[in-house]
């Protein structure tokens, strides 16, 4: 008779937890592997359509015909709609410029003792595509393909692929950052991080910045003061943290510091888990002034003395987010400061491209269309 194992047995309980954890990890890996294999197939099918010039070779109804025949050959498959085949084609077109090597060619390269630098470089690019491009869900790619057809550049698309993997973005968050034009805002704050922080930390600190920040989620459209803006930011704390970037944890609003015999109050205090440091955020509704940098620098020094734990926390950094700034004035202020500070602007209105073709017709376009309609009705 098998002796029952007591649920109080610590070794058994720990082993059971380990088994469960390993099983969940294996499920995740299996799902990722399935996604990668599927996207590899989509890429290759899109490549075949493009390189075989299938649409011009077999006529305008080719996609519909291919969809019908693939469904007949694979009745259980749900991915062969005409629309999805078009996405596969555009998937390849979108990322093809980054280079590609087929498995057959790769095997041939491995057998050659001396590889030319050009081929070796292309091979590295291909491995980069395989390791990154096929790691995000197909729905994310379809979103990028739709945006690419509306004038997103290939460099922008690749930027969002790498950011999605790095930050583990959902499709909704990806869409939010595309709509708010993160590509042109990312890491753009004016700062002195490179000269006031160790090299690697300075690079990471710069990477977490944006300029301008998009505060459209606050819903503020009328007149406001700094207190109203800060309250609106905290009332939408989830969106605020998403806009700030990954790794931010909220510590407090108007955070009190006892500096000597004087009380100081920091607008917003965060801790960044990726940088292992406190981040002092000051929000100004007006134009940047020299005095703003001095005040923020004082808060940064105070946090280092009062909050920072030696050996655990990296140096505190400061981020000033203002309504507007003169870049030269901001740069001079940063050169005069020994503390790591970044200066950015914010926008309350949703970002729109400067020109959306066809969205807002010109007077000439309206007149032309009306003239055409009149002619058609009088025929």
C-alpha positions in Angstrom: 0.0 0.0 0.0 1.3 3.4 -1.0 1.9 5.6 2.0 0.0 8.9 1.5 2.1 12.0 1.3 1.3 14.7 3.9 0.4 18.0 2.3 2.5 19.5 5.1 5.6 17.9 3.6 7.7 20.9 2.5 9.8 19.1 -0.1 6.7 17.7 -1.8 4.9 21.1 -1.7 7.9 22.9 -3.2 8.3 20.3 -5.9 4.6 20.6 -6.8 5.0 24.4 -7.1 8.1 23.9 -9.3 6.3 21.5 -11.5 3.3 23.8 -12.0 5.6 26.7 -12.7 7.6 24.7 -15.3 4.3 23.5 -16.9 3.1 27.1 -17.3 6.4 28.2 -18.7 6.3 25.3 -21.2 2.8 26.4 -22.3 3.9 29.9 -22.9 6.9 28.7 -24.8 4.7 26.4 -26.9 2.3 29.3 -27.7 5.3 31.5 -28.7 6.7 28.7 -30.8 3.4 28.2 -32.6 3.1 32.0 -33.2 6.6 32.1 -34.6 6.0 29.1 -37.0 2.8 30.6 -38.2 4.3 34.0 -38.9 7.3 32.3 -40.6 4.7 30.6 -42.9 2.9 33.9 -43.5 6.2 35.6 -44.4 7.1 32.9 -46.9 3.7 32.9 -48.5 3.8 36.6 -48.9 7.3 36.4 -50.3 6.1 33.8 -52.8 3.3 36.0 -54.0 5.6 39.0 -54.5 8.6 37.2 -56.0 6.5 35.1 -58.3 4.6 38.2 -59.4 1.5 36.0 -58.9 -1.1 38.7 -59.3 0.1 39.9 -62.7 0.9 36.4 -63.8 -2.5 34.9 -63.0 -4.7 37.9 -63.3 -6.7 40.2 -61.0 -8.8 37.4 -59.5 -5.7 35.5 -58.3 -6.1 36.2 -54.6 -9.7 35.0 -54.6 -8.7 31.9 -56.5 -5.8 31.2 -54.2 -8.0 31.6 -51.1 -10.6 29.2 -52.5 -8.1 26.6 -53.5 -6.1 26.7 -50.2 -9.4 26.3 -48.2 -10.2 23.2 -50.3 -6.8 21.7 -49.7 -6.9 22.7 -46.0 -10.5 22.6 -44.8 -9.7 22.9 -41.1 -7.5 26.1 -41.7 -9.1 29.5 -40.9 -6.2 31.7 -42.1 -6.7 31.6 -45.9 -9.3 34.3 -46.4 -8.6 36.7 -49.3 -8.1 39.5 -46.8 -5.6 37.6 -44.8 -3.6 36.6 -47.9 -3.3 40.3 -48.8 -2.0 40.9 -45.2 0.6 38.2 -45.8 1.7 39.8 -49.0 2.0 43.3 -47.3 3.7 41.7 -44.3 6.5 40.6 -46.5 6.6 43.9 -48.4 6.7 45.9 -45.2 9.8 44.2 -43.7 11.5 42.7 -46.7 14.1 45.6 -47.0 15.7 44.4 -43.7 17.0 41.4 -45.6 16.3 37.7 -45.8 18.1 34.4 -46.2 16.2 31.2 -46.9 16.9 28.0 -44.9 18.4 26.4 -48.0 20.8 29.3 -48.6 21.7 29.4 -44.9 22.7 25.7 -45.1 24.9 26.4 -48.1 26.6 29.4 -46.3 27.4 27.2 -43.2 29.3 24.8 -45.5 31.4 27.6 -47.0 34.6 28.1 -45.0 35.1 31.8 -45.9 32.0 34.0 -45.8 32.1 37.4 -47.4 31.4 40.4 -45.0 28.4 41.3 -47.1 26.8 37.8 -46.8 27.7 37.6 -43.1 26.1 41.0 -42.4 22.9 40.0 -44.3 22.8 36.8 -42.2 23.0 38.8 -39.0 20.1 41.0 -40.2 18.1 37.9 -41.1 18.6 36.3 -37.7 17.5 39.6 -36.2 14.3 39.5 -38.2 13.6 35.9 -37.2 14.3 36.6 -33.5 12.2 39.8 -33.3 9.7 40.0 -36.2 8.0 36.7 -35.4 7.8 37.3 -31.7 4.7 39.5 -31.7 1.1 38.4 -32.5 -0.3 38.5 -36.0 -2.9 41.1 -34.8 -0.1 43.5 -34.0 1.3 43.0 -37.4 -2.0 43.6 -39.1 -2.3 46.9 -37.2 1.2 48.0 -38.4 0.4 46.9 -42.0 -2.7 49.1 -42.0 -0.7 52.0 -40.6 2.0 51.4 -43.2 -0.5 51.6 -46.0 -1.5 55.0 -44.6 2.1 56.4 -44.9 3.9 54.9 -41.9 7.5 54.4 -42.9 9.2 51.0 -42.7 11.6 52.4 -40.1 8.7 53.4 -37.9 7.1 50.0 -38.3 10.3 48.3 -37.2 10.6 50.7 -34.2 7.1 49.7 -33.0 8.0 46.0 -33.4 11.1 46.3 -31.2 9.2 48.5 -28.7 6.3 46.0 -28.5 8.8 43.2 -27.7 10.8 45.3 -25.2 7.8 46.7 -23.4 5.4 43.7 -23.9 2.6 46.0 -25.3 -0.9 44.8 -25.9 -2.5 45.8 -29.2 -4.4 48.6 -27.6 -1.3 50.1 -26.1 0.5 49.7 -29.4 -2.3 51.6 -31.1 -2.2 54.3 -28.5 1.5 55.0 -29.0 1.2 54.9 -32.8 -1.7 57.4 -32.7 0.4 59.6 -30.3 3.4 59.5 -32.7 5.8 57.9 -30.2 8.3 57.3 -33.0 9.0 61.0 -33.2 8.8 61.6 -29.4 10.8 58.8 -28.0 14.0 59.7 -26.1 13.7 63.3 -27.3 13.9 65.3 -24.1 16.7 67.8 -23.7 18.9 66.4 -20.9 22.4 66.3 -19.4 22.1 62.6 -18.5 25.2 61.7 -20.6 27.5 63.9 -18.6 26.0 63.6 -15.2 25.3 59.8 -15.0 27.5 56.7 -15.6 27.4 55.9 -19.4 25.0 52.9 -19.4 22.6 54.6 -16.9 22.7 57.8 -18.9 21.6 56.0 -22.0 18.8 54.2 -20.2 17.7 57.4 -18.6 17.5 59.2 -21.9 15.6 56.3 -23.4 12.8 56.7 -20.8 12.1 60.3 -21.9 9.7 61.7 -24.5 9.2 65.1 -25.9 6.4 66.2 -25.9 4.5 64.1 -23.5 0.9 63.4 -24.5 -1.5 64.3 -21.7 -4.7 64.2 -23.9 -6.1 61.5 -21.7 -6.7 64.1 -18.9 -9.6 65.5 -20.9 -8.6 69.1 -20.1 -9.8 71.4 -22.8 -10.5 74.7 -21.0 -8.5 76.9 -18.6 -6.5 75.1 -15.9 -3.8 75.6 -13.3 -1.0 73.3 -12.2 -3.0 71.8 -9.4 -5.8 70.9 -11.7 -3.4 69.4 -14.2 -1.6 67.3 -11.6 -4.9 66.1 -10.2 -6.1 65.1 -13.7 -2.9 63.2 -14.3 -3.3 61.2 -11.0 -7.0 60.6 -11.7 -5.9 58.9 -14.8 -2.8 57.3 -13.2 -2.9 54.2 -15.4 -2.7 56.2 -18.6 -0.1 58.5 -17.0 2.1 55.6 -16.1 1.8 54.1 -19.6 2.8 57.5 -21.1 5.7 57.8 -18.8 7.0 54.4 -19.9 7.7 51.0 -18.4 9.0 50.4 -14.9 7.5 53.5 -13.3 5.9 53.1 -9.8 4.0 55.9 -8.3 5.4 57.1 -4.9 3.5 60.2 -4.1 2.0 63.6 -5.0 3.4 66.8 -3.3 5.8 64.5 -1.6 7.1 66.1 1.6 10.8 66.4 2.3 12.3 67.9 5.4 15.3 69.8 4.2 17.0 71.2 7.3 14.4 73.3 9.0 12.4 73.8 5.7 9.6 71.7 4.2 9.9 71.0 0.5 7.1 69.5 -1.6 7.9 67.6 -4.8 5.1 67.7 -7.4 5.2 64.0 -8.3 7.6 61.4 -7.1 8.2 58.0 -8.8 10.5 55.1 -8.6 11.8 53.5 -11.8 12.3 49.8 -11.4 14.3 49.4 -14.6 16.8 52.2 -13.6 16.6 51.5 -9.8 16.3 55.1 -9.0 13.9 57.8 -7.8 12.5 60.1 -10.5 11.3 63.6 -9.5 8.7 65.0 -11.9 7.9 68.7 -11.8 5.0 69.9 -13.9 4.8 73.5 -15.1 1.9 75.0 -17.0 4.0 77.9 -18.3 7.2 78.4 -20.3 10.5 77.0 -18.9 12.6 79.4 -16.9 16.2 79.1 -15.6 14.9 79.0 -12.0 12.9 75.8 -12.8 16.1 73.9 -13.3 17.6 75.2 -10.1 14.5 74.2 -8.1 14.4 70.7 -9.7 18.1 70.2 -9.1 17.6 71.0 -5.4 14.8 68.4 -5.2 17.1 65.8 -6.8 19.9 66.4 -4.3 17.4 66.3 -1.4 16.1 62.9 -2.6 19.7 61.6 -2.8 20.4 62.6 0.7 17.0 61.6 2.3 15.5 58.8 0.3 18.3 57.1 -1.7 19.8 54.0 -0.2 23.5 53.5 -1.0 24.1 50.2 -2.8 20.4 49.8 -3.7 19.4 52.9 -5.5 21.1 54.7 -8.5 21.3 58.5 -8.4 18.0 60.3 -8.5 17.0 61.9 -11.8 14.7 64.9 -12.4 12.2 65.4 -15.2 10.7 68.8 -15.8 7.5 68.7 -18.0 6.5 72.2 -19.1 4.0 73.8 -21.5 6.7 75.3 -23.7 10.5 75.9 -23.7 13.2 77.7 -25.6 15.6 74.9 -26.5 18.7 77.2 -26.2 17.6 78.5 -22.8 16.9 74.9 -21.6 20.3 73.7 -22.9 22.2 76.5 -21.1 20.3 75.7 -17.9 21.3 72.0 -18.1 24.9 72.9 -18.7 25.0 74.9 -15.5 23.6 72.0 -13.5 25.5 69.1 -12.0 22.4 67.1 -11.4 20.8 64.7 -14.0 17.8 66.6 -15.4 15.7 66.2 -18.5 13.3 68.9 -19.9 10.3 68.1 -22.0 7.0 69.7 -23.1 3.5 68.4 -22.9 0.5 68.5 -25.2 -3.1 68.3 -24.0 -4.6 67.8 -27.5 -4.5 64.5 -29.3 -1.7 64.3 -31.8 -2.6 64.6 -35.5 -0.4 64.4 -38.6 0.2 67.8 -40.2 -1.5 66.6 -43.4 -3.9 63.7 -43.8 -4.4 63.3 -47.5 -8.1 63.4 -48.3 -9.2 64.0 -44.7 -9.8 67.8 -45.0 -10.4 68.7 -48.7 -9.2 72.0 -50.0 -11.5 74.5 -51.7 -10.1 73.5 -55.1 -10.9 69.8 -54.3 -14.5 70.7 -53.3 -15.1 72.8 -56.4 -13.7 70.1 -58.7 -15.9 67.4 -57.1 -19.0 69.7 -57.3 -18.3 70.5 -60.9 -17.9 66.8 -61.7 -21.2 66.0 -60.0 -23.0 68.8 -61.9 -21.7 67.5 -65.2 -22.8 63.9 -64.4 -26.4 65.0 -63.4 -26.8 67.0 -66.6 -25.8 64.2 -69.0 
